[in-house]
Amino acid sequence: MVVVLSAVNGIADLVDAIYSPFDQDITITAAEGKTFAKDSLDLGSILAHSEVDQASWTIEENVLLRCGDQQAVATLKGVEPQYLGMARMDKYLFSGKNSLEGELGPAAILGLALKVDLSVPLDDGVFQPLEISAPIRGRKLSKYKQEAFEQTAVAMSGTFSMNMEYDARFVMVPIDLAAELLHYDSSVSALELKLKPGSDMDDTADALRSQLGDRFVVRTRYQKNALMYATNATEKFVAFLVLAFIGLIGAFNVIASLTMMMIEKKEDMRTLMSMGAPTALVRRVFFNEGMLIVITGSLIGIAAGLGICWAQQRFGFVAMAEAMVDSFPVKVIWTDLLVILATVLAIGLLATWVPLRALSRRFHGLRFHATAAKS
């Protein structure tokens, strides 16, 4: 149970690490519509919260990318310079520079899959630039034709690699360039916040909801990806139930051991009761014996599980081929250990109680023989 649950925790952490860079701790969006004006939010009061570390206005919109004869549909994400640090983009940089400014002006950071599909060269904003086309708000294609689109050309300063979905979807540019391209003026899609280490996301989000009212939607990273995290939690719960059921089946070994011991010690029980030992004492002897087996086995099992997890973390015996990590991730959570210990003890208590109940039915006969022996 320790090994399997720790492996599930490790996979959940890996998934979170893969999908979290573009999902900051808290995201504030408009309750109605895709955008809102910057001045409708008091950025100063939001940054005044003790838990808030950094903030960035962001713009997201679908665009068409071109480079030479190649083209692809992508999601344009306009961000402020500090967003690169908030998203730890240097950690995911595959090539080039982690910067939204090039030698000739604004530059883009492109997902690796998009870069390969479009064959965009690094730092070339003249001969083979990345052309970005986006629909202008309020202009219908049937009426304005080509004038319904705005276009700009930028150099690519770098590429990032996070996961297959993001690598083939996102292109990052300075927020001023995105606003100009999309004719957003002072409007933005969201305000994204990075909290200080150790801060409680839910408490901070609740405080912001009370402050901002119904005009804005405040969501944590987990709420934005509720389905993904709920799936991970469900997988862990199902794995726990299956293992607990296997443990319940294994408890029959304890039942069998205690039952055989009762049969073997039948004469000894009769002797004790002939000497005046109460039935509670005899029952307690076997109960303590059963719990001793359960507790000893539990501690040895947990220690062995922790040892296996430590060895996997330290040496990575189980490898993951063609994955973002070299070895299978494991993460031990102390609350899991408490739940495992409580579950195993509960199963052990049940396994000990079953043969004791059967023993109680034999006490009448034992008392009869014990009384006869005294006579």
SEMAR-22173 format. One record per residue (C-alpha): residue number from 0; residue in three letters; x, y, z. Coordinates in Angstrom, 3 decimals, decimal comma. Example, Ala and Ser with C-alpha at 12.3 -4.5 7.8 and 13.67 -1.06 7.14 Angstrom:
2
[atom 0; 'ala'; [12,300; -4,500; 7,800]]
[atom 1; 'ser'; [13,670; -1,060; 7,140]]
***
This chain:
375
[atom 0; 'met'; [0,000; 0,000; 0,000]]
[atom 1; 'val'; [2,839; 2,409; 0,814]]
[atom 2; 'val'; [4,583; 1,759; -2,500]]
[atom 3; 'val'; [1,468; 1,930; -4,690]]
[atom 4; 'leu'; [0,018; 5,063; -3,072]]
[atom 5; 'ser'; [3,415; 6,776; -3,171]]
[atom 6; 'ala'; [3,676; 5,921; -6,872]]
[atom 7; 'val'; [0,227; 7,436; -7,488]]
[atom 8; 'asn'; [1,351; 10,554; -5,588]]
[atom 9; 'gly'; [4,460; 10,732; -7,747]]
[atom 10; 'ile'; [2,465; 10,516; -10,979]]
[atom 11; 'ala'; [0,067; 13,221; -9,714]]
[atom 12; 'asp'; [3,031; 15,492; -8,920]]
[atom 13; 'leu'; [4,509; 14,840; -12,356]]
[atom 14; 'val'; [1,225; 15,712; -14,072]]
[atom 15; 'asp'; [0,957; 18,868; -11,958]]
[atom 16; 'ala'; [4,504; 19,876; -12,877]]
[atom 17; 'ile'; [3,807; 19,301; -16,568]]
[atom 18; 'tyr'; [0,578; 21,299; -16,710]]
[atom 19; 'ser'; [1,194; 23,960; -14,065]]
[atom 20; 'pro'; [3,612; 26,454; -15,746]]
[atom 21; 'phe'; [0,851; 28,194; -17,703]]
[atom 22; 'asp'; [-1,580; 27,909; -14,803]]
[atom 23; 'gln'; [-0,571; 30,288; -12,062]]
[atom 24; 'asp'; [-1,724; 29,852; -8,466]]
[atom 25; 'ile'; [-4,726; 32,166; -8,962]]
[atom 26; 'thr'; [-6,348; 33,471; -12,152]]
[atom 27; 'ile'; [-8,847; 36,340; -12,207]]
[atom 28; 'thr'; [-11,137; 36,595; -15,251]]
[atom 29; 'ala'; [-14,297; 38,486; -16,122]]
[atom 30; 'ala'; [-17,590; 36,923; -15,066]]
[atom 31; 'glu'; [-19,096; 37,998; -18,407]]
[atom 32; 'gly'; [-17,262; 38,200; -21,706]]
[atom 33; 'lys'; [-13,734; 37,230; -22,704]]
[atom 34; 'thr'; [-11,984; 40,445; -21,661]]
[atom 35; 'phe'; [-12,128; 43,273; -19,150]]
[atom 36; 'ala'; [-10,479; 46,673; -18,794]]
[atom 37; 'lys'; [-7,327; 46,849; -16,687]]
[atom 38; 'asp'; [-8,602; 49,821; -14,689]]
[atom 39; 'ser'; [-11,623; 47,798; -13,545]]
[atom 40; 'leu'; [-9,279; 46,002; -11,155]]
[atom 41; 'asp'; [-7,296; 47,710; -8,419]]
[atom 42; 'leu'; [-3,957; 46,004; -8,975]]
[atom 43; 'gly'; [-2,372; 47,791; -6,019]]
[atom 44; 'ser'; [-4,886; 46,418; -3,512]]
[atom 45; 'ile'; [-4,484; 42,918; -4,933]]
[atom 46; 'leu'; [-0,696; 43,064; -4,638]]
[atom 47; 'ala'; [-1,151; 44,375; -1,081]]
[atom 48; 'his'; [-2,316; 40,911; 0,012]]
[atom 49; 'ser'; [0,461; 39,364; 2,078]]
[atom 50; 'glu'; [0,194; 36,040; 0,218]]
[atom 51; 'val'; [0,555; 37,535; -3,286]]
[atom 52; 'asp'; [4,113; 37,512; -4,641]]
[atom 53; 'gln'; [3,811; 38,558; -8,313]]
[atom 54; 'ala'; [1,115; 39,390; -10,860]]
[atom 55; 'ser'; [0,882; 39,655; -14,635]]
[atom 56; 'trp'; [-1,818; 40,805; -17,026]]
[atom 57; 'thr'; [-2,332; 38,221; -19,758]]
[atom 58; 'ile'; [-4,111; 38,003; -23,108]]
[atom 59; 'glu'; [-5,122; 34,737; -24,779]]
[atom 60; 'glu'; [-6,574; 34,349; -28,256]]
[atom 61; 'asn'; [-6,447; 31,873; -31,127]]
[atom 62; 'val'; [-4,276; 33,003; -34,035]]
[atom 63; 'leu'; [-2,864; 31,746; -37,317]]
[atom 64; 'leu'; [0,911; 31,356; -37,536]]
[atom 65; 'arg'; [2,860; 31,349; -40,796]]
[atom 66; 'cys'; [6,491; 30,913; -41,705]]
[atom 67; 'gly'; [7,249; 30,577; -45,374]]
[atom 68; 'asp'; [4,815; 28,062; -46,866]]
[atom 69; 'gln'; [3,961; 26,482; -43,520]]
[atom 70; 'gln'; [1,074; 27,520; -41,283]]
[atom 71; 'ala'; [-0,585; 26,376; -38,066]]
[atom 72; 'val'; [-3,359; 27,429; -35,689]]
[atom 73; 'ala'; [-2,120; 28,257; -32,184]]
[atom 74; 'thr'; [-3,050; 30,052; -28,975]]
[atom 75; 'leu'; [-1,360; 33,410; -28,583]]
[atom 76; 'lys'; [-0,501; 34,267; -24,982]]
[atom 77; 'gly'; [0,506; 37,859; -24,391]]
[atom 78; 'val'; [2,300; 38,316; -21,082]]
[atom 79; 'glu'; [4,345; 40,828; -19,126]]
[atom 80; 'pro'; [8,111; 40,231; -18,707]]
[atom 81; 'gln'; [7,763; 38,981; -15,109]]
[atom 82; 'tyr'; [5,470; 36,198; -16,275]]
[atom 83; 'leu'; [8,477; 34,273; -17,600]]
[atom 84; 'gly'; [9,817; 34,047; -14,063]]
[atom 85; 'met'; [6,391; 33,241; -12,629]]
[atom 86; 'ala'; [6,053; 30,309; -15,052]]
[atom 87; 'arg'; [9,713; 29,216; -14,586]]
[atom 88; 'met'; [10,152; 29,280; -18,356]]
[atom 89; 'asp'; [13,947; 28,982; -18,050]]
[atom 90; 'lys'; [13,364; 25,459; -16,730]]
[atom 91; 'tyr'; [11,448; 24,488; -19,880]]
[atom 92; 'leu'; [13,584; 26,365; -22,419]]
[atom 93; 'phe'; [14,669; 24,012; -25,208]]
[atom 94; 'ser'; [16,668; 26,390; -27,374]]
[atom 95; 'gly'; [17,338; 30,096; -27,778]]
[atom 96; 'lys'; [16,810; 32,728; -25,086]]
[atom 97; 'asn'; [14,199; 33,075; -22,380]]
[atom 98; 'ser'; [13,239; 36,594; -23,454]]
[atom 99; 'leu'; [10,386; 38,363; -25,227]]
[atom 100; 'glu'; [12,722; 40,986; -26,667]]
[atom 101; 'gly'; [15,103; 40,447; -29,568]]
[atom 102; 'glu'; [17,669; 42,594; -31,340]]
[atom 103; 'leu'; [15,015; 44,044; -33,659]]
[atom 104; 'gly'; [12,240; 44,462; -31,079]]
[atom 105; 'pro'; [9,514; 42,221; -29,668]]
[atom 106; 'ala'; [10,106; 38,475; -30,063]]
[atom 107; 'ala'; [8,136; 35,282; -29,539]]
[atom 108; 'ile'; [8,798; 32,120; -27,569]]
[atom 109; 'leu'; [7,319; 29,161; -29,415]]
[atom 110; 'gly'; [6,312; 25,657; -28,416]]
[atom 111; 'leu'; [8,762; 23,075; -29,757]]
[atom 112; 'ala'; [6,161; 21,208; -31,845]]
[atom 113; 'leu'; [5,013; 24,454; -33,457]]
[atom 114; 'lys'; [8,610; 25,422; -34,186]]
[atom 115; 'val'; [9,245; 22,098; -35,913]]
[atom 116; 'asp'; [5,991; 22,218; -37,913]]
[atom 117; 'leu'; [6,627; 25,771; -39,104]]
[atom 118; 'ser'; [10,420; 25,479; -39,455]]
[atom 119; 'val'; [10,922; 28,860; -37,783]]
[atom 120; 'pro'; [14,594; 29,891; -37,492]]
[atom 121; 'leu'; [15,971; 31,523; -34,354]]
[atom 122; 'asp'; [16,461; 35,300; -34,267]]
[atom 123; 'asp'; [15,384; 35,929; -37,845]]
[atom 124; 'gly'; [12,798; 38,693; -37,979]]
[atom 125; 'val'; [13,625; 39,801; -41,523]]
[atom 126; 'phe'; [14,122; 36,969; -44,023]]
[atom 127; 'gln'; [12,007; 34,248; -42,311]]
[atom 128; 'pro'; [9,976; 35,909; -39,561]]
[atom 129; 'leu'; [7,086; 34,343; -37,700]]
[atom 130; 'glu'; [3,915; 35,893; -39,117]]
[atom 131; 'ile'; [0,958; 36,101; -36,748]]
[atom 132; 'ser'; [-2,561; 36,744; -38,068]]
[atom 133; 'ala'; [-5,521; 37,347; -35,791]]
[atom 134; 'pro'; [-9,174; 38,340; -36,332]]
[atom 135; 'ile'; [-10,039; 41,882; -35,310]]
[atom 136; 'arg'; [-12,854; 42,127; -32,797]]
[atom 137; 'gly'; [-16,096; 43,407; -34,277]]
[atom 138; 'arg'; [-15,132; 42,831; -37,909]]
[atom 139; 'lys'; [-17,043; 40,150; -39,772]]
[atom 140; 'leu'; [-15,146; 38,101; -42,328]]
[atom 141; 'ser'; [-18,035; 38,199; -44,815]]
[atom 142; 'lys'; [-17,967; 42,000; -44,883]]
[atom 143; 'tyr'; [-14,337; 42,982; -44,378]]
[atom 144; 'lys'; [-12,611; 40,021; -46,112]]
[atom 145; 'gln'; [-8,845; 40,393; -45,639]]
[atom 146; 'glu'; [-9,331; 43,556; -43,567]]
[atom 147; 'ala'; [-10,980; 41,461; -40,878]]
[atom 148; 'phe'; [-7,514; 40,236; -39,901]]
[atom 149; 'glu'; [-4,551; 42,018; -38,369]]
[atom 150; 'gln'; [-1,051; 40,740; -39,019]]
[atom 151; 'thr'; [2,400; 41,239; -37,568]]
[atom 152; 'ala'; [5,806; 39,634; -38,003]]
[atom 153; 'val'; [8,283; 38,887; -35,204]]
[atom 154; 'ala'; [11,470; 36,946; -34,675]]
[atom 155; 'met'; [11,518; 33,803; -32,553]]
[atom 156; 'ser'; [13,833; 34,228; -29,573]]
[atom 157; 'gly'; [13,451; 30,714; -28,171]]
[atom 158; 'thr'; [11,470; 27,488; -27,914]]
[atom 159; 'phe'; [10,097; 25,680; -24,895]]
[atom 160; 'ser'; [9,144; 22,071; -24,245]]
[atom 161; 'met'; [6,644; 21,185; -21,491]]
[atom 162; 'asn'; [4,310; 18,515; -22,843]]
[atom 163; 'met'; [2,907; 17,491; -26,207]]
[atom 164; 'glu'; [-0,276; 19,549; -25,808]]
[atom 165; 'tyr'; [1,387; 22,825; -24,836]]
[atom 166; 'asp'; [4,299; 22,385; -27,259]]
[atom 167; 'ala'; [1,852; 22,200; -30,166]]
[atom 168; 'arg'; [-0,468; 24,942; -28,906]]
[atom 169; 'phe'; [1,147; 28,008; -27,333]]
[atom 170; 'val'; [3,165; 30,948; -28,606]]
[atom 171; 'met'; [4,169; 33,644; -26,105]]
[atom 172; 'val'; [4,647; 37,308; -27,032]]
[atom 173; 'pro'; [4,842; 40,624; -25,132]]
[atom 174; 'ile'; [1,427; 41,756; -23,949]]
[atom 175; 'asp'; [1,724; 45,116; -25,758]]
[atom 176; 'leu'; [2,238; 43,314; -29,059]]
[atom 177; 'ala'; [-0,747; 41,035; -28,395]]
[atom 178; 'ala'; [-2,964; 44,005; -27,459]]
[atom 179; 'glu'; [-1,968; 45,883; -30,604]]
[atom 180; 'leu'; [-2,449; 42,848; -32,830]]
[atom 181; 'leu'; [-5,888; 42,037; -31,388]]
[atom 182; 'his'; [-6,993; 45,674; -30,988]]
[atom 183; 'tyr'; [-7,563; 45,088; -27,286]]
[atom 184; 'asp'; [-6,432; 48,585; -26,309]]
[atom 185; 'ser'; [-6,408; 48,481; -22,476]]
[atom 186; 'ser'; [-8,381; 45,230; -22,227]]
[atom 187; 'val'; [-6,926; 41,922; -21,042]]
[atom 188; 'ser'; [-8,076; 38,325; -20,736]]
[atom 189; 'ala'; [-6,951; 37,732; -17,158]]
[atom 190; 'leu'; [-4,817; 38,765; -14,221]]
[atom 191; 'glu'; [-2,661; 35,867; -13,066]]
[atom 192; 'leu'; [-1,137; 35,747; -9,588]]
[atom 193; 'lys'; [1,774; 33,807; -8,155]]
[atom 194; 'leu'; [1,592; 33,343; -4,395]]
[atom 195; 'lys'; [4,429; 33,201; -1,918]]
[atom 196; 'pro'; [5,657; 29,712; -0,941]]
[atom 197; 'gly'; [3,498; 28,139; 1,752]]
[atom 198; 'ser'; [0,470; 30,328; 1,044]]
[atom 199; 'asp'; [-2,997; 28,781; 1,080]]
[atom 200; 'met'; [-4,485; 29,171; -2,404]]
[atom 201; 'asp'; [-8,071; 28,553; -1,304]]
[atom 202; 'asp'; [-7,963; 31,106; 1,528]]
[atom 203; 'thr'; [-6,391; 33,740; -0,729]]
[atom 204; 'ala'; [-8,918; 33,035; -3,490]]
[atom 205; 'asp'; [-11,793; 33,387; -1,002]]
[atom 206; 'ala'; [-10,430; 36,723; 0,207]]
[atom 207; 'leu'; [-10,138; 37,985; -3,376]]
[atom 208; 'arg'; [-13,684; 36,859; -4,198]]
[atom 209; 'ser'; [-14,996; 38,852; -1,257]]
[atom 210; 'gln'; [-12,979; 41,871; -2,363]]
[atom 211; 'leu'; [-13,834; 41,774; -6,092]]
[atom 212; 'gly'; [-17,488; 40,779; -5,935]]
[atom 213; 'asp'; [-19,550; 39,108; -8,658]]
[atom 214; 'arg'; [-17,982; 40,904; -11,628]]
[atom 215; 'phe'; [-14,942; 38,635; -11,612]]
[atom 216; 'val'; [-14,271; 34,921; -11,376]]
[atom 217; 'val'; [-11,387; 33,912; -9,107]]
[atom 218; 'arg'; [-10,056; 30,389; -9,576]]
[atom 219; 'thr'; [-7,083; 28,518; -8,180]]
[atom 220; 'arg'; [-4,854; 26,329; -10,341]]
[atom 221; 'tyr'; [-6,669; 23,248; -9,045]]
[atom 222; 'gln'; [-10,091; 24,702; -9,807]]
[atom 223; 'lys'; [-9,058; 25,532; -13,382]]
[atom 224; 'asn'; [-8,053; 21,891; -13,887]]
[atom 225; 'ala'; [-10,646; 20,340; -11,586]]
[atom 226; 'leu'; [-11,265; 17,324; -13,830]]
[atom 227; 'met'; [-7,587; 16,407; -14,028]]
[atom 228; 'tyr'; [-7,035; 16,632; -10,277]]
[atom 229; 'ala'; [-10,336; 14,864; -9,531]]
[atom 230; 'thr'; [-9,254; 12,016; -11,827]]
[atom 231; 'asn'; [-5,948; 11,688; -9,969]]
[atom 232; 'ala'; [-7,751; 11,650; -6,618]]
[atom 233; 'thr'; [-10,211; 9,015; -7,864]]
[atom 234; 'glu'; [-7,399; 6,798; -9,136]]
[atom 235; 'lys'; [-5,693; 7,008; -5,756]]
[atom 236; 'phe'; [-8,926; 6,208; -3,896]]
[atom 237; 'val'; [-9,703; 3,207; -6,119]]
[atom 238; 'ala'; [-6,135; 1,908; -5,711]]
[atom 239; 'phe'; [-6,500; 2,254; -1,933]]
[atom 240; 'leu'; [-9,812; 0,350; -1,924]]
[atom 241; 'val'; [-8,379; -2,489; -4,009]]
[atom 242; 'leu'; [-5,347; -2,795; -1,760]]
[atom 243; 'ala'; [-7,513; -2,619; 1,362]]
[atom 244; 'phe'; [-9,637; -5,467; -0,045]]
[atom 245; 'ile'; [-6,493; -7,500; -0,682]]
[atom 246; 'gly'; [-5,467; -6,769; 2,891]]
[atom 247; 'leu'; [-8,863; -7,961; 4,107]]
[atom 248; 'ile'; [-8,356; -11,226; 2,249]]
[atom 249; 'gly'; [-4,887; -11,498; 3,747]]
[atom 250; 'ala'; [-6,448; -11,113; 7,213]]
[atom 251; 'phe'; [-7,738; -14,676; 6,906]]
[atom 252; 'asn'; [-4,161; -15,750; 7,639]]
[atom 253; 'val'; [-4,472; -14,095; 11,040]]
[atom 254; 'ile'; [-7,866; -15,705; 11,593]]
[atom 255; 'ala'; [-6,472; -19,112; 10,655]]
[atom 256; 'ser'; [-3,408; -18,680; 12,881]]
[atom 257; 'leu'; [-5,457; -17,665; 15,931]]
[atom 258; 'thr'; [-7,999; -20,433; 15,346]]
[atom 259; 'met'; [-5,277; -23,088; 15,125]]
[atom 260; 'met'; [-3,649; -21,646; 18,235]]
[atom 261; 'met'; [-6,959; -21,858; 20,142]]
[atom 262; 'ile'; [-7,383; -25,467; 19,132]]
[atom 263; 'glu'; [-3,792; -26,254; 20,074]]
[atom 264; 'lys'; [-4,059; -24,480; 23,445]]
[atom 265; 'lys'; [-7,426; -25,917; 24,368]]
[atom 266; 'glu'; [-5,989; -27,965; 27,226]]
[atom 267; 'asp'; [-4,020; -24,977; 28,485]]
[atom 268; 'met'; [-7,209; -22,864; 28,527]]
[atom 269; 'arg'; [-8,974; -25,582; 30,492]]
[atom 270; 'thr'; [-6,094; -25,649; 32,979]]
[atom 271; 'leu'; [-6,153; -21,850; 33,416]]
[atom 272; 'met'; [-9,894; -21,830; 34,000]]
[atom 273; 'ser'; [-9,578; -24,730; 36,459]]
[atom 274; 'met'; [-7,155; -22,539; 38,401]]
[atom 275; 'gly'; [-9,781; -19,776; 38,554]]
[atom 276; 'ala'; [-8,793; -17,601; 35,559]]
[atom 277; 'pro'; [-11,803; -15,584; 34,318]]
[atom 278; 'thr'; [-12,962; -15,949; 30,724]]
[atom 279; 'ala'; [-11,987; -12,324; 30,073]]
[atom 280; 'leu'; [-8,347; -13,162; 30,845]]
[atom 281; 'val'; [-8,303; -16,076; 28,390]]
[atom 282; 'arg'; [-9,965; -13,940; 25,730]]
[atom 283; 'arg'; [-7,500; -11,108; 26,349]]
[atom 284; 'val'; [-4,516; -13,450; 25,909]]
[atom 285; 'phe'; [-5,600; -14,380; 22,386]]
[atom 286; 'phe'; [-6,662; -10,824; 21,564]]
[atom 287; 'asn'; [-3,225; -9,502; 22,514]]
[atom 288; 'glu'; [-1,601; -12,272; 20,502]]
[atom 289; 'gly'; [-3,630; -11,348; 17,408]]
[atom 290; 'met'; [-2,961; -7,601; 17,736]]
[atom 291; 'leu'; [0,736; -8,298; 18,280]]
[atom 292; 'ile'; [0,819; -10,123; 14,944]]
[atom 293; 'val'; [-1,066; -7,291; 13,209]]
[atom 294; 'ile'; [0,972; -4,412; 14,692]]
[atom 295; 'thr'; [4,313; -6,143; 14,059]]
[atom 296; 'gly'; [3,332; -6,948; 10,478]]
[atom 297; 'ser'; [2,082; -3,397; 9,906]]
[atom 298; 'leu'; [5,269; -1,758; 11,124]]
[atom 299; 'ile'; [7,476; -4,140; 9,162]]
[atom 300; 'gly'; [5,354; -3,599; 6,027]]
[atom 301; 'ile'; [5,425; 0,198; 6,324]]
[atom 302; 'ala'; [9,181; 0,175; 6,958]]
[atom 303; 'ala'; [9,721; -2,076; 3,918]]
[atom 304; 'gly'; [7,497; 0,178; 1,786]]
[atom 305; 'leu'; [9,390; 3,286; 2,880]]
[atom 306; 'gly'; [12,659; 1,535; 2,104]]
[atom 307; 'ile'; [11,519; 0,673; -1,418]]
[atom 308; 'cys'; [10,322; 4,252; -2,012]]
[atom 309; 'trp'; [13,603; 5,675; -0,732]]
[atom 310; 'ala'; [15,574; 3,326; -2,980]]
[atom 311; 'gln'; [13,498; 4,349; -6,010]]
[atom 312; 'gln'; [13,977; 8,049; -5,243]]
[atom 313; 'arg'; [17,702; 7,590; -4,637]]
[atom 314; 'phe'; [18,664; 5,107; -7,348]]
[atom 315; 'gly'; [15,700; 5,043; -9,766]]
[atom 316; 'phe'; [15,569; 1,274; -10,251]]
[atom 317; 'val'; [12,270; 1,452; -12,176]]
[atom 318; 'ala'; [12,887; 3,551; -15,281]]
[atom 319; 'met'; [10,358; 5,325; -17,519]]
[atom 320; 'ala'; [11,265; 4,975; -21,178]]
[atom 321; 'glu'; [10,669; 7,951; -23,479]]
[atom 322; 'ala'; [9,270; 10,105; -20,673]]
[atom 323; 'met'; [10,060; 13,527; -19,235]]
[atom 324; 'val'; [11,671; 11,885; -16,203]]
[atom 325; 'asp'; [14,280; 9,133; -16,142]]
[atom 326; 'ser'; [12,731; 7,044; -13,374]]
[atom 327; 'phe'; [9,243; 6,364; -12,065]]
[atom 328; 'pro'; [8,361; 9,176; -9,625]]
[atom 329; 'val'; [7,336; 8,370; -6,054]]
[atom 330; 'lys'; [6,269; 10,699; -3,277]]
[atom 331; 'val'; [5,590; 9,607; 0,296]]
[atom 332; 'ile'; [2,917; 11,601; 2,145]]
[atom 333; 'trp'; [2,781; 11,116; 5,900]]
[atom 334; 'thr'; [-1,027; 11,295; 6,004]]
[atom 335; 'asp'; [-1,084; 8,283; 3,676]]
[atom 336; 'leu'; [1,005; 6,382; 6,204]]
[atom 337; 'leu'; [-1,465; 7,215; 8,972]]
[atom 338; 'val'; [-4,425; 6,118; 6,832]]
[atom 339; 'ile'; [-2,633; 2,888; 5,886]]
[atom 340; 'leu'; [-1,768; 2,129; 9,503]]
[atom 341; 'ala'; [-5,327; 2,856; 10,672]]
[atom 342; 'thr'; [-6,813; 0,689; 7,902]]
[atom 343; 'val'; [-4,507; -2,245; 8,567]]
[atom 344; 'leu'; [-5,164; -2,042; 12,312]]
[atom 345; 'ala'; [-8,912; -1,970; 11,694]]
[atom 346; 'ile'; [-8,669; -5,034; 9,447]]
[atom 347; 'gly'; [-6,450; -6,725; 12,033]]
[atom 348; 'leu'; [-8,928; -5,914; 14,795]]
[atom 349; 'leu'; [-11,687; -7,525; 12,757]]
[atom 350; 'ala'; [-9,515; -10,546; 12,013]]
[atom 351; 'thr'; [-8,781; -10,969; 15,731]]
[atom 352; 'trp'; [-12,410; -10,527; 16,788]]
[atom 353; 'val'; [-13,764; -13,274; 14,499]]
[atom 354; 'pro'; [-11,967; -16,239; 16,160]]
[atom 355; 'leu'; [-12,541; -14,706; 19,611]]
[atom 356; 'arg'; [-16,264; -14,726; 18,937]]
[atom 357; 'ala'; [-16,044; -18,417; 18,067]]
[atom 358; 'leu'; [-14,004; -18,967; 21,261]]
[atom 359; 'ser'; [-16,790; -17,428; 23,364]]
[atom 360; 'arg'; [-19,118; -20,187; 22,240]]
[atom 361; 'arg'; [-16,670; -22,763; 23,594]]
[atom 362; 'phe'; [-16,318; -21,094; 26,996]]
[atom 363; 'his'; [-19,458; -22,813; 28,300]]
[atom 364; 'gly'; [-17,964; -26,221; 27,615]]
[atom 365; 'leu'; [-14,624; -25,193; 29,032]]
[atom 366; 'arg'; [-16,283; -23,940; 32,233]]
[atom 367; 'phe'; [-18,152; -27,236; 32,551]]
[atom 368; 'his'; [-14,949; -29,260; 32,288]]
[atom 369; 'ala'; [-13,120; -26,842; 34,567]]
[atom 370; 'thr'; [-15,856; -27,207; 37,243]]
[atom 371; 'ala'; [-15,752; -30,970; 36,886]]
[atom 372; 'ala'; [-11,987; -30,917; 37,322]]
[atom 373; 'lys'; [-12,275; -28,910; 40,544]]
[atom 374; 'ser'; [-14,874; -31,342; 41,872]]
***
